[in-house]
Amino acid sequence: MEKIVKVAYDASVKTVLTLLEKNLLPNVVIRRLTRLLLAGRLRSGYKPTADLQLSDLLRFVNAIKEMPIAINTEKPKTQHYELPTAFFELVLGRNMKYSSCYFSNDSSSLEDAEEAMLALYCQRAKVEDGQSVLDVGCGWGSLSLYIARKYSNCKITGLCNSKTQKAFIEEQCWKRGIQNIEIMVGDISTFEHEGTYDRVFSIEMFEHMKNYGELLKKIGKWMKEDGLLFVHYFCHKTFAYHFEDVNDDDWITRHFFSGGTMPSANLLLYFQEDVAIVDHWLLNGKHYANTSEEWLKRMDKEIVAIKEIMEMTYGKEEAVKWTVYWRTFFIAVAELFGYNNGEEWMVSHFLFKKK
């Protein structure tokens, strides 16, 4: 009987995906199906007792200690960061912040929310003018460019894994007359660097990693003796899990987050061999839900231009599917972080000092 149920479920998933790829599923259905998948994730993630919940987390901690720093590092790059920058310029806010923003009130625009989160990073990391700053996984330079603008005497080094991102940041520096940013391209899992810094930032990079102990050991070498490390990652409040491509309903993992990790809110506290916690904060998931809803609105507003980008990137035959996939991805992110009023999946901020 169980096998029959599984076959029926797999068939229904394939039907849904076929309808999705042809743009035949309305938003309300996509949202409802997403919430059903999220409810299933919660049922599998929550354990009957607190003791079993802790044991499950400790098994996860011990397992990733045996893994490399990252896996499938090339796939996420092609899934996100090598897509033409023109797409992200149409969808993201003015600061090109491809991570959760902070909506201080209901009237906040996406640009306001970008600036609010960037300011919060600097406040919590105790940034001061004249410091040396390393921005690990700097994306399109939202934080690096913000610090360069607000703290003109800081010297900022950014590390990204995409040549297109490096080119974009350097173009922005040229346009704005910024001379205190240097951008490097590399895979953090294999990247070696001799410099040390007063402040190190990592914004939504740890979710692409596995062995946090080895990663923090590497980052710790780039911190001055009195340096601080600030980490922002999205998470579930209680449990951690891998993004795994096992079934057809794992299509977001397959197309957008291969090799990824959903950490728990406290996961990094189990990796303090080379750094020590100074402070820890949680941000309600509704901030990320609002962020992704704004990305979706901008995508829909610019859909004609975006369809042209999709045709150029994926080919004419695949353009419809990938346009729908990107819309669905933004919907899924909004539903994930908005679930249970933002009290399940959320954002965790950490401040560490060097040991």
C-alpha positions, 0 to 999 in steps of 0.5 A, a space after each residue: 500500500 505504501 508503495 502505491 501511495 508513493 507512486 501516486 504521489 510521484 505522478 501527481 508531483 510530475 503533473 504539477 511540475 509539468 503545469 508549472 513549467 507551462 505557466 498554467 498554475 496560478 499564484 494562489 495554487 503555487 503558494 498553497 502547494 509551497 505551504 503544504 511542502 513546508 508543513 511536511 518539512 516541519 513534521 519531519 524536522 520536529 521531534 517528539 521530545 526535547 532530548 530527541 531534538 537535541 540529539 538530532 541537532 548534535 548528529 547533524 553537527 558531528 556529520 558536517 564536521 566530517 564533510 568538506 567546507 563546501 560541495 557542488 560549488 560550481 552549481 550554485 554559481 551557475 544557478 544564481 551568480 552567472 545569470 546576467 546582472 541585468 536580471 538582478 538589476 531589474 529585480 533587486 533594489 538599488 543596492 543590489 542586496 541579494 539577501 534579506 533586508 530589514 523592513 523597519 515599518 510597513 511603509 518601508 520601500 525595498 531601498 529603505 529596507 536594504 539600507 536599514 539592514 546594511 546599517 544594522 550590520 555595521 552597528 552590530 559589527 561595531 564598524 569604525 572609520 579607518 578599519 580594514 574590512 573583509 567582505 566574504 561572499 560579497 555578491 554584487 557589493 551591497 555591503 562593500 559599497 555601503 561601507 565605502 560610502 559611509 566610512 570613507 577611510 575604511 579599506 574594503 576587500 571583497 571576495 566573490 565567486 563570480 567574474 560578473 559580480 567583480 566586473 559589476 562592483 568595479 564598474 560601480 566603483 568607477 562610476 562613484 569615484 570609489 578607490 578604497 575597494 578591492 575585489 577578489 574572485 575565488 572559491 572560499 573552500 579552496 581560497 587562500 589569502 595572507 591579509 588580516 582585517 579588523 572586521 570580517 563579514 559574511 552575509 548569506 554565504 554560510 548556507 552554501 557551506 558544510 564544514 563550519 569548523 574548517 570554514 571558521 578556522 580559515 576565516 579566523 586566520 584573516 582576523 586581527 587579534 582584536 578583530 571581529 567576525 559578523 555572520 548573517 545567515 538564514 535558518 530554521 529556529 530549531 533544526 538544521 538540514 541539508 538541501 537534497 535533491 532526492 524527489 521531484 518535489 525537491 526542484 528548488 534544491 535541483 535548480 537553485 540551491 544545490 549543495 546548500 544547508 539550512 542551519 539552525 539558529 544556534 548552529 554556529 555556537 557548536 563551532 567555537 574552536 577558533 572563534 568565540 561568540 560575542 553576541 547573537 540576534 534573531 530577526 523574524 522571518 517576515 523581513 525576508 518574506 517582505 524582501 522576496 515579495 518585493 523582488 517578485 513585484 519588480 520581476 512582474 513589473 519588468 516581465 517583458 525585459 526579463 523574458 528577453 533576458 531569459 531567452 538570451 540565457 536559457 534559449 527560446 524554448 526554455 525561457 517560459 519555464 525558467 521565467 516561471 521557475 524564478 517567479 516560483 522561487 521568489 514565491 517559495 522564499 516568501 512563503 518559507 520565511 512568512 510561515 507561522 508569522 515568521 517564527 519558523 524560518 528566520 535570520 540569525 546574526 552572530 558576532 564572533 571574536 578571534 580566539 
